[in-house]
């Protein structure tokens, strides 16, 4: 009678339940520090709102989306130490952001999305509204759009006969301390929009909104062109880092 031979078992192929010292090892799922930290931040947002978070933790929440499995606290702190605050981080140019280790295309995209969202929210508060009753919102909007730029930008707010803001347009981007603006082009656009009045806005990247001689001369040229077409120049606002200057308040208009 033939005996059936069982197939040989190679024990090396069977996963061992014992460590090198012969002691039994039992694997337990362990929540990583990163996952636990992220959950704590999200829980805090759920309970107290995102406004309760300091800048570096709010920035961490944004970075989480682009860097899903790494601790981003050190990157958030480095960005804030370099740029100064949350607003300046999200407003920083892609070229400057890319200089940081860990700031790849995904991180930069997330920050630019936040910046665009903030600008649209600020814009929604002022468009199609009377500038007289929404003046503080107008100033906030201009700061959101321009105060953190590292080059000069010139914008024009176009108003109808009821002083309602009907358009906000960029009319020039320049260097650190100069932006070209042509009165003829400003007036041409005002006529196209059937605007009754305008407000000029530009920023000073230096942070000091004090009008320069060139600012005053340029404003006088635009004011003269506007008067010739029965268009009112209400004001010229210069946006600095944390404050602004009004030509009307300074007695320059």
Backbone torsions as a table, in degrees:
resi	resn	phi	psi	omega
1	UNK	NA	127.4	-178.3
2	UNK	-83.2	140.4	178.2
3	UNK	-94.0	134.0	178.2
4	UNK	-77.6	123.0	-177.8
5	UNK	-90.5	127.4	179.0
6	UNK	-73.8	144.2	177.6
7	UNK	-61.2	144.6	-177.0
8	UNK	-72.5	136.2	178.3
9	UNK	-101.0	125.6	176.8
10	UNK	-94.6	105.9	-173.4
11	UNK	-65.3	-22.1	179.8
12	UNK	-65.8	-21.1	-178.3
13	UNK	-84.4	-9.8	-178.5
14	UNK	-91.9	126.0	-179.6
15	UNK	-56.8	131.7	-178.2
16	UNK	-84.1	142.7	175.3
17	UNK	-96.3	6.4	-174.7
18	UNK	-121.1	144.7	176.9
19	UNK	-79.1	-177.6	-178.7
20	UNK	-64.5	-24.0	-180.0
21	UNK	-92.9	6.9	176.7
22	UNK	87.6	-4.4	-179.8
23	UNK	-85.3	142.6	-177.8
24	UNK	-69.0	134.1	-179.7
25	UNK	-110.5	126.1	179.2
26	UNK	-114.9	117.1	-178.8
27	UNK	-77.1	132.7	177.9
28	UNK	-125.6	134.8	176.8
29	UNK	-65.4	128.5	-178.3
30	UNK	-119.3	125.7	178.4
31	UNK	-71.6	124.8	-177.4
32	UNK	-67.5	157.5	178.8
33	UNK	-60.9	-41.4	-178.6
34	UNK	-61.9	-47.4	-179.6
35	UNK	-63.0	-40.0	-179.5
36	UNK	-65.4	-42.9	-179.9
37	UNK	-63.0	-42.8	-179.5
38	UNK	-64.6	-39.8	178.9
39	UNK	-64.1	-39.1	179.1
40	UNK	-63.1	-41.6	179.3
41	UNK	-65.7	-43.2	179.3
42	UNK	-65.1	-37.5	176.7
43	UNK	-63.6	-40.2	179.7
44	UNK	-65.0	-38.5	177.1
45	UNK	-63.6	-40.9	-179.4
46	UNK	-63.8	-36.6	-175.9
47	UNK	-85.6	-47.7	-171.3
48	UNK	-111.4	-9.0	-177.9
49	UNK	89.9	155.1	-176.8
50	UNK	-66.4	-26.6	-179.3
51	UNK	-64.6	-18.7	-179.4
52	UNK	-77.1	-13.0	-176.4
53	UNK	-83.6	142.4	171.8
54	UNK	-67.7	165.9	-175.4
55	UNK	-54.3	-43.8	-174.1
56	UNK	-68.1	-32.4	178.9
57	UNK	-76.0	-36.3	175.7
58	UNK	-63.6	-39.6	178.1
59	UNK	-66.9	-37.3	176.6
60	UNK	-58.3	-43.5	-178.8
61	UNK	-60.0	-35.3	177.6
62	UNK	-71.8	-42.8	-178.5
63	UNK	-66.6	-29.4	178.4
64	UNK	-52.4	-39.5	-174.7
65	UNK	-66.9	-32.3	-178.1
66	UNK	-92.0	-26.5	-179.3
67	UNK	-124.7	84.3	-168.6
68	UNK	-73.0	-21.4	-171.3
69	UNK	-126.2	18.0	-179.8
70	UNK	-129.4	155.5	175.4
71	UNK	-70.1	127.2	-176.5
72	UNK	-112.7	5.5	-177.3
73	UNK	-60.3	-44.6	-177.7
74	UNK	-63.8	-38.2	178.3
75	UNK	-66.9	-42.4	179.7
76	UNK	-60.5	-44.6	-179.5
77	UNK	-66.5	-41.0	179.5
78	UNK	-62.0	-41.2	179.4
79	UNK	-65.0	-42.4	-179.4
80	UNK	-68.0	-38.3	179.1
81	UNK	-66.1	-32.5	-179.0
82	UNK	-79.0	-46.7	-173.0
83	UNK	-94.9	-19.5	173.6
84	UNK	109.7	-46.8	178.3
85	UNK	-156.5	176.6	-176.0
86	UNK	-58.6	-45.4	-177.5
87	UNK	-59.8	-42.0	-178.1
88	UNK	-72.1	-27.0	176.2
89	UNK	-66.4	-51.8	-176.8
90	UNK	-70.8	-19.5	179.4
91	UNK	-92.4	-7.5	-178.0
92	UNK	-63.5	151.2	-179.3
93	UNK	-70.1	148.8	177.3
94	UNK	-54.9	-35.0	-179.0
95	UNK	-64.5	-40.8	179.6
96	UNK	-72.4	-38.9	178.8
97	UNK	-63.4	-38.0	-176.9
98	UNK	-65.9	-12.5	179.6
99	UNK	-75.0	-13.2	-178.0
100	UNK	-91.1	135.7	176.2
101	UNK	-63.9	123.0	-177.8
102	UNK	101.5	-12.1	178.7
103	UNK	-92.3	79.5	178.5
104	UNK	-91.5	-171.9	-178.5
105	UNK	-56.8	-36.9	-178.3
106	UNK	-67.3	-41.6	179.1
107	UNK	-65.0	-47.5	-179.1
108	UNK	-60.9	-40.1	178.8
109	UNK	-61.8	-43.3	179.8
110	UNK	-62.4	-42.7	-179.5
111	UNK	-66.2	-39.5	179.6
112	UNK	-69.8	-30.7	175.5
113	UNK	-65.0	-43.3	178.4
114	UNK	-63.1	-42.5	179.0
115	UNK	-61.0	-46.3	-179.5
116	UNK	-63.0	-39.0	179.2
117	UNK	-64.2	-42.6	179.4
118	UNK	-62.8	-41.3	179.9
119	UNK	-65.7	-40.1	-179.9
120	UNK	-68.6	-37.1	177.4
121	UNK	-64.2	-43.7	179.4
122	UNK	-65.5	-39.6	-180.0
123	UNK	-64.2	-39.3	-178.4
124	UNK	-63.0	-24.0	-178.4
125	UNK	-80.2	-12.5	-175.5
126	UNK	-119.2	-27.0	-176.9
127	UNK	-66.5	140.8	179.9
128	UNK	60.8	29.7	177.2
129	UNK	-127.5	154.8	179.7
130	UNK	-69.3	127.6	-176.9
131	UNK	-68.8	-26.2	-179.8
132	UNK	-65.2	-45.0	-179.5
133	UNK	-84.1	-10.9	-178.2
134	UNK	-119.5	27.2	-172.5
135	UNK	-60.9	-42.9	-179.5
136	UNK	-64.3	-35.4	177.8
137	UNK	-69.2	-35.0	176.8
138	UNK	-61.8	-46.3	-179.7
139	UNK	-63.4	-43.5	178.3
140	UNK	-61.1	-41.4	179.1
141	UNK	-61.7	-44.9	-179.9
142	UNK	-63.3	-39.1	177.2
143	UNK	-64.9	-42.4	179.4
144	UNK	-60.8	-40.0	-176.3
145	UNK	-78.3	-30.6	-164.3
146	UNK	-129.6	-21.7	-168.3
147	UNK	-66.9	-23.2	-176.8
148	UNK	-103.4	8.4	178.6
149	UNK	-73.8	146.8	179.3
150	UNK	-100.1	6.5	170.8
151	UNK	-133.7	159.1	-179.5
152	UNK	-73.7	141.4	175.8
153	UNK	-131.9	140.0	179.4
154	UNK	-115.6	123.4	179.9
155	UNK	-121.3	154.6	176.8
156	UNK	-129.4	130.2	175.5
157	UNK	-99.6	123.0	-178.1
158	UNK	-103.4	132.4	-176.0
159	UNK	-122.3	152.8	176.0
160	UNK	-91.9	-168.4	-176.3
161	UNK	-67.5	-17.7	178.2
162	UNK	-100.0	14.1	-178.4
163	UNK	61.9	28.1	174.7
164	UNK	-88.4	134.0	-179.3
165	UNK	-72.9	115.8	-176.9
166	UNK	-105.5	-17.7	178.7
167	UNK	-161.4	147.3	174.1
168	UNK	-132.8	118.6	-174.4
169	UNK	-135.1	145.0	173.1
170	UNK	-82.0	130.1	-178.9
171	UNK	-120.5	18.6	175.8
172	UNK	163.1	140.8	173.0
173	UNK	-130.1	132.1	-174.3
174	UNK	-127.8	-137.6	-176.7
175	UNK	-102.5	-162.7	-179.5
176	UNK	-62.3	-33.0	-175.0
177	UNK	-137.0	20.5	179.3
178	UNK	-156.4	141.4	173.9
179	UNK	-142.5	127.7	-178.6
180	UNK	-76.8	130.3	176.8
181	UNK	-137.9	134.4	-176.3
182	UNK	-115.3	118.4	-179.0
183	UNK	-50.5	-38.8	-179.2
184	UNK	-60.1	-42.4	-180.0
185	UNK	-69.0	-37.4	178.3
186	UNK	-61.9	-46.9	-178.6
187	UNK	-68.0	-37.9	178.5
188	UNK	-58.7	-44.1	-179.0
189	UNK	-70.0	-36.7	178.1
190	UNK	-61.9	-40.1	178.5
191	UNK	-68.4	-38.9	178.6
192	UNK	-61.1	-35.7	-179.0
193	UNK	-89.2	-2.1	-176.6
194	UNK	57.2	40.6	-178.7
195	UNK	-79.5	141.1	178.2
196	UNK	-91.9	-23.4	-179.4
197	UNK	-155.7	165.4	-179.0
198	UNK	-139.5	158.4	171.0
199	UNK	-127.6	126.6	177.8
200	UNK	-89.9	141.3	178.6
201	UNK	-141.2	130.3	168.7
202	UNK	-147.0	166.0	-175.0
203	UNK	-112.7	157.0	171.7
204	UNK	-114.2	105.4	-179.8
205	UNK	-58.2	-22.3	178.3
206	UNK	-64.9	-21.2	-178.9
207	UNK	100.2	-20.9	-179.6
208	UNK	-93.1	116.0	-176.2
209	UNK	-84.5	6.5	-179.2
210	UNK	-57.7	127.4	-178.6
211	UNK	-63.4	138.7	176.1
212	UNK	-91.6	170.6	176.8
213	UNK	-61.4	-37.8	178.5
214	UNK	-65.5	-38.1	177.5
215	UNK	-61.4	-43.2	-177.8
216	UNK	-66.8	-43.9	-179.5
217	UNK	-63.8	-43.1	-179.7
218	UNK	-64.1	-40.1	179.7
219	UNK	-64.7	-40.5	178.8
220	UNK	-63.9	-37.0	178.6
221	UNK	-65.6	-44.2	-180.0
222	UNK	-68.3	-37.7	178.9
223	UNK	-62.9	-41.8	179.8
224	UNK	-64.8	-41.4	178.9
225	UNK	-65.6	-38.3	-179.7
226	UNK	-66.9	-43.0	-179.6
227	UNK	-61.6	-36.8	-179.3
228	UNK	-64.1	-21.7	-179.2
229	UNK	-111.4	14.2	179.7
230	UNK	59.1	35.7	175.3
231	UNK	-109.0	132.0	-177.0
232	UNK	-88.8	132.1	171.6
233	UNK	-96.9	103.6	-176.0
234	UNK	-70.6	-43.2	-173.6
235	UNK	-166.7	162.7	168.8
236	UNK	-127.9	117.2	-176.9
237	UNK	-107.4	130.3	175.1
238	UNK	-107.3	124.8	-176.8
239	UNK	-97.1	123.6	173.5
240	UNK	-102.3	-167.9	-178.9
241	UNK	-65.8	-44.8	-175.8
242	UNK	-130.8	1.6	178.4
243	UNK	-149.9	172.8	-178.1
244	UNK	-135.9	163.3	176.7
245	UNK	-124.6	134.8	179.3
246	UNK	-109.3	124.8	177.2
247	UNK	-60.0	-37.2	-179.3
248	UNK	-63.5	-45.3	-178.9
249	UNK	-69.6	-30.3	-179.5
250	UNK	-83.1	-0.9	179.9
251	UNK	74.4	23.8	-179.7
252	UNK	-96.5	-1.5	176.2
253	UNK	-133.7	NA	NA
